Amino acid sequence: MSEYSYVAPCLMGVEGLVADELRAQDLQNVRSENGRVFFTGDESAMARANLWSRCAERILLHLGSFPARTFEELFQGVKNLPLEEWIGKSDAFPVTGSSLNSQLHSVPDCQKIIKKAAVERLKQTYRVSWFEESGYVHPIRFLLMKDVCTLMLDTSGVPLHKRGYRQTSVTAPIKETLAASLAALSRVRSDGTLIDPFCGSGTILIEGAMMALQVAPGLRRRFAAEHWRQTHEEVWKQERERAASMMRRDASFQAYGFDVDPAAVELTRQNAEKAGISSRIHTAVRDIRDFKQETEYGCVITNPPYGERLLDRQEAQRLYKIMGQVFLPRRGWSYAVISPDEQFETLFGRRADKRRKLYNGMIKCQDYLFYRTENKR
């Protein structure tokens, strides 16, 4: 099989986690930059990365990079790439992308130029004047950064955070990739316990459970590249069978989700069932003031409610104070709270043992980690 270069874009702050999970799947030449991780491999690597990436947003096939300070340079750079190696005569090839610190800053204009160049290249190859684009989708993605254009094909299609288990959710749910990142930072164990006292739609619990049980997050969904004429059905089948064989069905892991909203608790139960791990996740309606550890050791990971309005912030700060009172230092237990509030540690009553800057959507947050048994005030 041929070897290709790939790019895995991700949330800022989790590049190291994405690199670790790619290396854990024996993928090669892994290196990270701001907001993306690079690696190389054949078609099996493409399938494996899509199936196993918990924290990455997509897996992109790198087609080429070139200087693009003008629209003419952009047009010629795209036209010189061998797009016909991947895009067939009847395939669809929509164009999306972004521009950062570049002279060509208008994304819509860049999209039009790249589409036009791709059409001209494929016209010469297939000797047709019109592309109906009725076949399989080959999404073209571009990144213009410091006047260099990188052109890629999106092998994932639907973003990787859409695992397929969360059909409905509560207001402002945490993204699956961020929930998986929180679970990785808290080092969820296959023999441990995970508690989320503000479980919402259950995303943190489900991602933590899948990590502990070694369930590949992409096992229950499909990917764009599976349908491409250059890929082989047998490769994807083998990688799925490999992923299924790695599940830890004998692990003792258990998770507990609580919320004051009965609808959220029911939603967590439904989503856990769709994810195929409902036997590991236990739910109940419970107030944070009634928090207690369920086992000898484990971890708490939670995304408590917060908002833009004053009353929302006041309620969030009240909850932070209560958490500081009930999340008591205890050997074998750790606590992780993600929050955008810069006063969190003061309100909680202790300084975090570790902090990690993460983005929840466009909101800059901190993942506050507490794991020492002594108090630090």
C-alpha positions as CSV (number, residue, x, y, z in Angstrom):
1,M,0.0,0.0,0.0
2,S,1.1,3.6,-0.7
3,E,2.1,5.8,2.2
4,Y,0.4,9.2,2.7
5,S,0.7,12.2,5.0
6,Y,-2.2,13.1,7.3
7,V,-3.3,16.0,9.4
8,A,-5.5,15.7,12.5
9,P,-6.9,19.1,13.5
10,C,-7.9,19.4,17.2
11,L,-9.0,21.8,19.9
12,M,-6.2,24.1,21.1
13,G,-4.6,22.6,24.2
14,V,-5.1,18.9,23.4
15,E,-2.4,18.4,20.7
16,G,-0.3,16.3,23.0
17,L,-3.3,14.0,23.8
18,V,-4.0,13.5,20.1
19,A,-0.4,12.7,19.5
20,D,-0.4,10.2,22.3
21,E,-3.5,8.4,21.0
22,L,-2.1,8.2,17.5
23,R,1.2,6.8,18.8
24,A,-0.7,4.3,20.9
25,Q,-2.2,2.9,17.6
26,D,1.3,2.5,16.2
27,L,1.0,5.3,13.7
28,Q,4.2,6.8,12.4
29,N,6.1,10.1,12.3
30,V,3.7,11.8,14.7
31,R,4.4,15.4,15.4
32,S,2.2,18.2,16.8
33,E,1.8,21.9,16.1
34,N,-0.8,24.5,17.4
35,G,-4.2,23.0,16.8
36,R,-3.1,20.0,14.6
37,V,-1.1,16.8,14.6
38,F,0.7,15.3,11.7
39,F,1.4,11.6,11.0
40,T,2.1,9.2,8.1
41,G,0.8,5.8,7.0
42,D,-1.1,3.8,4.5
43,E,-4.8,3.2,4.1
44,S,-4.9,1.1,7.3
45,A,-3.5,4.1,9.2
46,M,-6.3,6.3,7.7
47,A,-8.9,3.8,8.9
48,R,-7.3,3.3,12.3
49,A,-6.9,7.0,13.0
50,N,-10.6,7.6,12.2
51,L,-11.8,4.7,14.3
52,W,-9.6,5.5,17.4
53,S,-9.2,9.3,17.5
54,R,-11.0,10.4,20.7
55,C,-9.7,14.0,20.8
56,A,-9.1,14.9,17.2
57,E,-11.8,16.6,15.1
58,R,-11.0,15.1,11.7
59,I,-8.5,13.0,9.8
60,L,-7.3,14.9,6.7
61,L,-5.3,13.5,3.8
62,H,-2.5,16.0,2.9
63,L,-2.5,16.7,-0.9
64,G,0.1,19.5,-1.0
65,S,1.3,22.9,0.2
66,F,2.5,25.9,-1.7
67,P,3.0,29.7,-1.4
68,A,-0.2,31.6,-2.1
69,R,0.2,35.4,-1.8
70,T,-2.1,36.1,-4.7
71,F,-5.2,34.6,-6.2
72,E,-3.2,33.6,-9.3
73,E,-0.7,31.7,-7.1
74,L,-3.6,30.0,-5.3
75,F,-5.2,29.0,-8.6
76,Q,-2.0,27.6,-10.1
77,G,-0.9,25.9,-6.9
78,V,-4.2,23.9,-6.7
79,K,-4.2,23.2,-10.5
80,N,-0.8,21.6,-10.2
81,L,-1.9,19.1,-7.7
82,P,-2.9,15.5,-8.9
83,L,-6.5,15.8,-7.7
84,E,-7.6,13.1,-10.2
85,E,-5.7,10.5,-8.1
86,W,-8.6,10.8,-5.6
87,I,-11.5,12.6,-7.2
88,G,-13.4,10.7,-9.9
89,K,-15.4,12.1,-12.8
90,S,-18.7,11.9,-11.0
91,D,-17.5,12.6,-7.5
92,A,-18.6,15.6,-5.4
93,F,-15.8,17.9,-4.1
94,P,-17.1,20.8,-2.0
95,V,-14.5,23.3,-0.7
96,T,-14.3,24.7,2.8
97,G,-11.4,26.2,4.8
98,S,-9.9,29.0,6.7
99,S,-7.3,31.8,6.5
100,L,-4.9,33.0,9.2
101,N,-2.4,35.8,8.9
102,S,-2.4,35.7,5.1
103,Q,-2.8,38.3,2.4
104,L,-5.7,36.2,1.0
105,H,-8.0,36.6,3.9
106,S,-11.4,36.3,2.3
107,V,-12.4,32.7,2.8
108,P,-15.4,32.8,0.3
109,D,-13.1,34.2,-2.4
110,C,-10.5,31.5,-1.7
111,Q,-13.2,28.8,-1.9
112,K,-14.3,30.0,-5.3
113,I,-10.7,30.1,-6.6
114,I,-9.8,26.7,-5.3
115,K,-13.0,25.2,-6.7
116,K,-12.4,26.8,-10.1
117,A,-8.8,25.5,-10.1
118,A,-9.9,22.0,-9.2
119,V,-12.5,22.0,-11.9
120,E,-10.0,23.1,-14.5
121,R,-7.5,20.4,-13.4
122,L,-10.2,17.7,-13.6
123,K,-11.6,19.0,-16.9
124,Q,-8.2,18.3,-18.5
125,T,-8.0,14.9,-17.0
126,Y,-11.5,13.6,-17.8
127,R,-12.1,15.7,-20.9
128,V,-15.5,16.9,-19.8
129,S,-16.9,20.4,-19.6
130,W,-19.4,19.8,-16.7
131,F,-19.2,18.0,-13.4
132,E,-22.6,16.9,-12.0
133,E,-21.0,15.8,-8.7
134,S,-23.6,13.1,-8.0
135,G,-21.1,10.5,-6.7
136,Y,-19.3,10.0,-3.4
137,V,-18.3,13.2,-1.5
138,H,-14.6,14.1,-1.4
139,P,-14.5,17.2,0.8
140,I,-11.6,19.5,0.0
141,R,-10.3,21.5,2.9
142,F,-7.8,24.3,2.8
143,L,-5.7,26.2,5.3
144,L,-4.1,29.5,4.4
145,M,-1.5,30.3,7.1
146,K,1.2,33.0,6.7
147,D,0.7,33.0,2.9
148,V,1.1,29.2,2.5
149,C,-1.8,27.2,1.3
150,T,-2.2,23.6,2.5
151,L,-4.8,21.5,0.6
152,M,-6.3,18.4,2.1
153,L,-9.1,15.9,1.6
154,D,-11.4,15.2,4.6
155,T,-11.4,11.4,5.1
156,S,-13.8,11.6,8.1
157,G,-16.7,13.5,6.5
158,V,-19.0,14.0,9.5
159,P,-16.7,15.5,12.3
160,L,-15.2,12.9,14.6
161,H,-16.9,14.2,17.7
162,K,-20.2,12.9,16.2
163,R,-19.9,9.4,17.5
164,G,-23.5,8.5,16.8
165,Y,-24.8,7.9,20.3
166,R,-25.9,11.5,21.1
167,Q,-29.1,12.0,19.1
168,T,-30.5,14.6,21.5
169,S,-28.8,16.7,24.2
170,V,-29.4,19.4,26.8
171,T,-28.7,23.0,26.2
172,A,-25.0,23.8,25.5
173,P,-23.6,20.2,25.7
174,I,-19.9,19.6,26.0
175,K,-18.4,18.3,22.8
176,E,-17.4,14.6,22.8
177,T,-13.8,15.4,21.8
178,L,-13.5,17.8,24.8
179,A,-15.1,15.3,27.1
180,A,-12.6,12.6,26.0
181,S,-9.8,15.1,26.5
182,L,-10.9,15.7,30.1
183,A,-11.1,11.9,30.7
184,A,-7.6,11.5,29.3
185,L,-6.2,14.3,31.5
186,S,-7.8,12.7,34.6
187,R,-6.4,9.3,33.6
188,V,-9.6,7.4,33.9
189,R,-8.8,3.8,34.9
190,S,-10.3,0.5,33.6
191,D,-10.6,-0.6,37.3
192,G,-11.8,2.8,38.6
193,T,-15.0,4.8,39.1
194,L,-16.0,8.0,37.3
195,I,-18.6,10.4,38.7
196,D,-20.2,13.4,37.0
197,P,-22.5,15.3,39.5
198,F,-23.7,17.6,36.6
199,C,-24.1,14.9,34.0
200,G,-26.3,16.8,31.5
201,S,-26.6,14.5,28.5
202,G,-23.9,12.1,29.9
203,T,-21.1,12.9,27.4
204,I,-18.3,12.9,30.0
205,L,-19.5,9.6,31.5
206,I,-19.8,7.9,28.1
207,E,-16.5,9.1,26.8
208,G,-14.8,8.1,30.1
209,A,-16.4,4.7,29.9
210,M,-15.4,4.1,26.3
211,M,-11.8,5.1,27.2
212,A,-11.7,2.8,30.2
213,L,-13.2,-0.1,28.3
214,Q,-11.1,0.5,25.2
215,V,-14.1,1.0,23.0
216,A,-13.0,2.7,19.7
217,P,-15.1,5.9,19.5
218,G,-15.7,5.5,15.8
219,L,-16.8,1.9,15.9
220,R,-20.5,2.6,15.4
221,R,-20.2,5.2,12.6
222,R,-19.1,5.5,9.0
223,F,-16.5,7.7,7.3
224,A,-16.3,9.5,4.0
225,A,-13.2,7.7,2.8
226,E,-14.8,4.2,3.2
227,H,-16.7,4.9,-0.1
228,W,-13.8,6.3,-2.2
229,R,-12.7,4.2,-5.1
230,Q,-9.1,4.3,-4.0
231,T,-9.9,2.6,-0.6
232,H,-10.5,-1.0,0.0
233,E,-13.5,-2.4,1.9
234,E,-11.4,-5.2,3.4
235,V,-8.9,-2.8,5.0
236,W,-11.7,-1.0,6.9
237,K,-13.3,-4.3,7.8
238,Q,-10.0,-5.6,9.3
239,E,-9.5,-2.4,11.3
240,R,-13.0,-2.6,12.7
241,E,-12.5,-6.3,13.7
242,R,-9.2,-5.3,15.3
243,A,-10.9,-2.5,17.2
244,A,-13.7,-4.8,18.4
245,S,-11.2,-7.4,19.6
246,M,-9.4,-4.8,21.8
247,M,-12.5,-4.0,24.0
248,R,-11.9,-4.6,27.8
249,R,-15.2,-6.4,28.6
250,D,-13.6,-7.8,31.8
251,A,-12.8,-4.4,33.2
252,S,-14.5,-3.5,36.5
253,F,-15.0,0.2,35.6
254,Q,-18.3,1.8,36.7
255,A,-19.6,5.3,36.2
256,Y,-22.3,7.4,38.0
257,G,-24.2,10.4,36.7
258,F,-26.2,12.7,38.8
259,D,-28.2,15.9,38.0
260,V,-31.0,17.8,39.7
261,D,-32.9,17.8,36.3
262,P,-34.8,14.4,35.8
263,A,-34.8,15.0,32.1
264,A,-31.0,15.2,32.0
265,V,-30.7,12.0,34.0
266,E,-33.1,10.2,31.6
267,L,-31.1,11.6,28.6
268,T,-27.9,10.3,30.0
269,R,-29.5,6.9,30.4
270,Q,-30.8,6.9,26.8
271,N,-27.4,8.1,25.3
272,A,-25.5,5.4,27.3
273,E,-27.8,2.8,25.9
274,K,-27.2,4.1,22.3
275,A,-23.5,3.9,23.0
276,G,-23.8,0.3,24.1
277,I,-22.4,0.8,27.6
278,S,-25.6,1.3,29.7
279,S,-24.6,-1.5,32.0
280,R,-21.6,0.6,33.2
281,I,-23.4,3.9,33.8
282,H,-25.7,4.4,36.8
283,T,-27.9,7.5,37.0
284,A,-30.0,9.2,39.7
285,V,-31.5,12.6,40.4
286,R,-29.3,14.1,43.1
287,D,-28.2,17.6,44.2
288,I,-24.5,18.4,44.4
289,R,-24.9,19.0,48.1
290,D,-25.5,15.3,48.5
291,F,-22.3,14.3,46.7
292,K,-20.4,11.2,48.0
293,Q,-17.7,8.9,46.6
294,E,-19.2,5.6,45.5
295,T,-16.1,3.5,45.8
296,E,-12.7,3.3,47.4
297,Y,-11.0,5.1,44.5
298,G,-11.9,6.9,41.3
299,C,-12.3,10.4,39.8
300,V,-14.8,13.2,39.4
301,I,-14.9,15.0,36.1
302,T,-17.6,17.6,35.6
303,N,-18.6,20.6,33.5
304,P,-20.9,22.6,35.9
305,P,-23.4,25.0,34.4
306,Y,-22.2,28.6,33.7
307,G,-23.5,31.4,31.5
308,E,-23.2,34.9,30.3
309,R,-26.0,36.5,32.4
310,L,-25.4,37.8,35.9
311,L,-27.8,35.4,37.5
312,D,-26.2,32.5,35.7
313,R,-22.8,33.5,36.9
314,Q,-24.0,34.0,40.5
315,E,-25.6,30.5,40.5
316,A,-22.4,29.0,39.0
317,Q,-20.3,30.7,41.7
318,R,-22.6,29.3,44.4
319,L,-22.1,25.8,43.0
320,Y,-18.3,26.3,43.0
321,K,-18.4,27.0,46.7
322,I,-20.6,23.9,47.4
323,M,-18.2,21.8,45.3
324,G,-15.3,23.0,47.4
325,Q,-17.2,21.8,50.5
326,V,-18.1,18.3,49.2
327,F,-15.1,17.5,47.0
328,L,-12.9,16.7,50.0
329,P,-9.3,15.5,49.5
330,R,-9.2,11.7,49.8
331,R,-6.6,9.2,49.0
332,G,-7.4,7.4,45.7
333,W,-9.7,10.2,44.4
334,S,-9.2,13.1,42.1
335,Y,-11.5,15.9,41.0
336,A,-11.5,17.8,37.7
337,V,-13.7,20.8,37.0
338,I,-13.8,22.8,33.8
339,S,-14.7,26.4,34.1
340,P,-14.2,29.8,32.5
341,D,-14.4,31.7,35.8
342,E,-11.0,33.1,36.8
343,Q,-12.2,33.2,40.4
344,F,-12.9,29.5,40.5
345,E,-10.1,28.5,42.9
346,T,-11.0,31.3,45.3
347,L,-14.6,30.3,45.3
348,F,-13.8,26.6,45.5
349,G,-11.5,27.2,48.5
350,R,-8.4,25.5,47.3
351,R,-5.7,26.0,44.7
352,A,-5.7,23.4,42.0
353,D,-2.8,20.9,41.9
354,K,-2.7,21.3,38.2
355,R,-4.4,23.5,35.6
356,R,-4.8,23.0,31.8
357,K,-6.1,25.7,29.4
358,L,-8.8,24.3,27.1
359,Y,-11.5,25.8,24.9
360,N,-15.1,24.8,25.3
361,G,-16.3,26.0,21.9
362,M,-15.1,29.6,21.8
363,I,-15.0,30.0,25.5
364,K,-11.5,29.9,27.1
365,C,-11.6,27.6,30.1
366,Q,-9.3,25.9,32.6
367,D,-9.5,22.3,33.6
368,Y,-8.8,22.5,37.4
369,L,-7.4,19.2,38.7
370,F,-7.3,18.3,42.4
371,Y,-5.6,15.1,43.4
372,R,-3.4,15.7,46.5
373,T,-4.7,14.7,49.9
374,E,-3.5,17.8,51.7
375,N,-5.4,21.1,51.4
376,K,-3.8,24.1,49.6
377,R,-5.6,27.3,50.4
